[in-house]
């Protein structure tokens, strides 16, 4: 006989007191973790379904992130497809660094920001597409963003040479304090000649060494762009 876990769907047997207590528990876990926690793990702790946890967290996030609420907060609750996390608001970054003695990390260059914007608003895209939109070689920017885990290879375009496709990562969402790409502000980015996302092969969850994958896309990483 199969062992079954007794989980409670969110919509059943959930009174207001139970809901509030679960939200407090979720907040405590996320605060202590300091990194994204999967809904599956929270479901195990709370003994409700993962779908129930996801729904509860999204409901709580709306309350938590209400800047007009009675309780002022300097942190946000971010919800992702498979996990959630607490993080500080961007405007308090300088105060946090000063209080904790944290040195400011290296900022992205203007060229890297251009590459990141093209990927985020058009993903998945090839490096050739990025080069065409920018009008310059983007090898350095693509490699730099991969090293920072802000973009990643996600498959290949079904054309001769089968070039790698790139997309943003969950780290990108966390760094920019958003839950999905739908929250990006609307801007107009020029389109390269032809649709870059046509004839896309299924995403290949590459188990190969990352450096090998990136190396296929960029034949010479020693050269930097003229505007870098």
Rosetta blueprint (number, residue, H / E / L):
1 X L
2 X L
3 X L
4 X L
5 X L
6 X L
7 X L
8 X E
9 X L
10 X L
11 X L
12 X L
13 X L
14 X L
15 X L
16 X H
17 X H
18 X H
19 X H
20 X H
21 X H
22 X H
23 X H
24 X H
25 X H
26 X H
27 X H
28 X H
29 X H
30 X H
31 X H
32 X H
33 X H
34 X L
35 X L
36 X L
37 X E
38 X E
39 X H
40 X H
41 X H
42 X H
43 X H
44 X H
45 X H
46 X H
47 X L
48 X E
49 X L
50 X H
51 X H
52 X H
53 X H
54 X H
55 X H
56 X H
57 X H
58 X H
59 X H
60 X H
61 X H
62 X H
63 X H
64 X H
65 X L
66 X L
67 X L
68 X L
69 X L
70 X L
71 X L
72 X L
73 X L
74 X L
75 X E
76 X E
77 X E
78 X E
79 X E
80 X L
81 X L
82 X L
83 X E
84 X E
85 X E
86 X E
87 X E
88 X E
89 X L
90 X H
91 X H
92 X H
93 X H
94 X H
95 X H
96 X H
97 X H
98 X H
99 X H
100 X H
101 X L
102 X L
103 X L
104 X L
105 X L
106 X L
107 X L
108 X L
109 X L
110 X H
111 X H
112 X H
113 X H
114 X H
115 X H
116 X H
117 X H
118 X H
119 X H
120 X H
121 X H
122 X H
123 X L
124 X L
125 X E
126 X E
127 X H
128 X H
129 X H
130 X H
131 X H
132 X H
133 X H
134 X H
135 X L
136 X L
137 X L
138 X L
139 X H
140 X H
141 X H
142 X H
143 X H
144 X H
145 X H
146 X H
147 X H
148 X L
149 X L
150 X L
151 X E
152 X E
153 X E
154 X E
155 X E
156 X E
157 X E
158 X L
159 X L
160 X L
161 X L
162 X L
163 X L
164 X E
165 X E
166 X E
167 X E
168 X E
169 X L
170 X H
171 X H
172 X H
173 X H
174 X H
175 X H
176 X L
177 X L
178 X L
179 X L
180 X L
181 X H
182 X H
183 X H
184 X L
185 X L
186 X L
187 X L
188 X L
189 X L
190 X L
191 X L
192 X L
193 X L
194 X L
195 X L
196 X L
197 X L
198 X L
199 X L
200 X E
201 X L
202 X L
203 X L
204 X L
205 X L
206 X L
207 X L
208 X L
209 X L
210 X H
211 X H
212 X H
213 X H
214 X H
215 X H
216 X H
217 X H
218 X L
219 X L
220 X L
221 X L
222 X L
223 X L
224 X L
225 X L
226 X L
227 X L
228 X L
